[in-house]
């Protein structure tokens, strides 16, 4: 029996005779690192305002829990862990919902910042969801994803990198 091989060979020279690196050399980078570095203090202030808002809301929840369970309320490591996880979940939902609805959180609005696409327009639903996921990734390892902007050459957080977005001053 004579079996013929059914494979296709495609020559790259037919479709792309040479690699064109000049086009990439002249294109602008995704963000402008100096511009993003100038926003680090504003981003920190916006983040602090957002954390304060979520913290106050969560303190009301903890106070309500304490008042309801006053006789049997005790804080051990397990309960503290549950409260910490609850805070991180609330923080993630907070960032996620504000990115979907307005492309900025109240802290960002106060500091006149907005999350935008590389084209400079507000986020569409897909990018807002990706940015919300990026916030989750940034929050879980003890906020390391937010601190990353200080050492990153482009001064972007993990949420910026995951979603392909950046922050601009409005």
C-alpha positions in Angstrom: 0.0 0.0 0.0 1.3 3.4 -1.0 0.3 6.1 1.5 0.7 9.7 0.4 1.4 12.2 3.1 -1.2 14.9 3.4 0.8 17.9 4.6 1.0 21.3 3.2 4.1 23.3 3.1 3.8 27.1 3.0 6.8 29.2 2.1 7.0 32.4 4.1 8.9 34.1 1.2 5.7 34.0 -0.8 3.7 35.9 1.8 6.4 38.0 3.5 9.6 38.1 1.6 11.4 40.2 4.3 10.6 41.4 7.8 9.8 45.1 8.0 11.1 46.4 11.3 11.1 50.1 10.3 7.3 50.5 10.8 7.6 49.3 14.4 10.6 51.5 15.0 8.7 54.6 14.1 5.5 53.8 16.0 4.8 55.3 19.4 5.0 53.2 22.5 1.8 52.1 24.2 2.1 54.8 26.9 4.5 57.6 27.5 6.5 56.7 30.7 7.3 60.3 31.6 3.6 61.2 31.4 2.6 58.2 33.5 5.4 58.9 36.1 3.9 62.4 36.5 0.6 60.8 37.5 1.9 58.5 40.2 1.2 61.0 43.0 -2.3 61.7 41.7 -2.9 57.9 41.3 -1.8 57.4 44.9 -4.1 60.1 46.1 -7.0 58.7 44.1 -6.3 55.2 45.4 -6.1 56.4 49.0 -9.5 58.2 48.6 -11.0 55.0 47.1 -9.6 52.8 49.9 -11.0 55.3 52.5 -14.5 55.1 50.9 -14.5 51.3 50.9 -12.9 51.2 54.4 -15.7 53.5 55.8 -18.4 51.3 54.2 -16.7 48.2 55.6 -16.4 49.7 59.0 -20.2 50.3 59.0 -20.6 46.6 58.2 -18.2 45.5 61.0 -19.9 47.8 63.5 -23.3 46.4 62.5 -21.9 42.9 62.9 -20.5 43.8 66.3 -23.8 45.3 67.5 -25.8 42.3 66.4 -23.4 39.7 68.1 -22.3 41.8 71.1 -22.5 38.9 73.6 -20.7 36.3 71.5 -18.4 38.5 69.3 -14.8 37.4 69.5 -12.0 38.1 67.0 -9.6 35.2 66.4 -7.4 34.6 63.4 -10.1 32.8 61.5 -12.7 35.6 61.9 -10.0 38.3 61.1 -9.2 36.3 58.0 -12.8 36.2 56.9 -13.1 40.0 57.5 -9.9 40.6 55.5 -11.1 38.5 52.6 -14.5 40.3 52.7 -12.7 43.7 52.5 -10.7 42.6 49.5 -13.8 41.3 47.8 -15.7 44.5 48.4 -12.7 46.5 47.1 -12.5 44.5 43.9 -16.3 44.9 43.3 -16.0 48.6 44.0 -13.3 49.1 41.4 -14.9 46.7 38.9 -18.3 48.4 39.0 -16.9 51.9 38.7 -14.7 50.9 35.7 -17.8 49.4 33.9 -20.0 52.4 34.7 -17.8 55.4 34.3 -14.1 54.4 33.6 -13.2 56.2 36.8 -13.7 55.7 40.5 -14.8 58.6 42.8 -11.2 59.0 43.9 -10.1 59.2 40.3 -12.8 61.7 39.6 -11.6 63.9 42.5 -8.1 63.8 41.2 -9.3 64.4 37.6 -8.0 61.0 36.3 -9.7 58.6 33.9 -8.9 55.1 32.6 -8.8 55.1 28.8 -7.9 52.9 25.8 -4.6 53.5 23.9 -6.6 55.7 21.6 -7.6 57.9 24.5 -11.3 57.1 24.6 -13.2 55.8 27.7 -13.4 52.1 28.2 -15.8 49.9 26.5 -17.4 47.0 28.3 -14.8 44.4 27.4 -11.9 46.6 28.4 -13.7 47.6 31.6 -14.2 44.0 32.5 -10.5 43.2 31.8 -9.5 46.2 33.9 -11.8 44.9 36.7 -10.0 41.5 36.5 -6.7 43.4 36.5 -7.8 45.0 39.8 -8.5 41.6 41.3 -5.0 40.4 40.1 -3.5 43.6 41.6 -5.3 43.3 44.9 -4.9 39.6 45.8 -1.1 39.6 46.4 -1.4 42.3 49.1 -1.7 45.2 46.6 1.6 44.4 44.9 0.0 45.1 41.5 -0.6 48.7 42.4 2.9 49.2 43.9 4.3 47.8 40.7 3.8 51.2 39.0 6.6 52.6 41.0 9.2 50.2 39.6 7.7 49.5 36.2 9.6 51.3 33.3 6.2 52.4 31.9 4.8 53.2 35.3 1.8 51.0 34.8 -0.1 48.8 37.3 -1.0 45.2 36.6 -4.6 46.4 36.0 -3.2 48.7 33.2 -1.1 45.9 31.7 -3.9 43.2 31.8 -6.5 45.5 30.2 -4.2 47.3 27.8 -5.4 50.7 29.2 -3.8 53.6 30.9 -4.7 56.6 33.1 -4.9 60.1 31.7 -5.4 63.5 33.3 -8.8 65.1 32.3 
